[in-house]
């Protein structure tokens, strides 16, 4: 599958962290991802929004995220 925009190294880190967290919880919470990546929750939200646009995660507003 060819993507118009490649996934950046930062977004790859988000995906890997979400995958690790999914082994413990079915849905990755922004707070948990922020702790895992040592960034602010706002930074995580921005990253998850981009990953959702790329179709790589499903996310609910004010909720958790799951890999697609």
Secondary structure, 3 states (H helix, E strand, C coil): CCCCCCCCHHHHHHHHHHHHHHCCCCCECHHHHHHHHCCCHHHHHHHHHHHHHCCCEEECCCCCEEEC
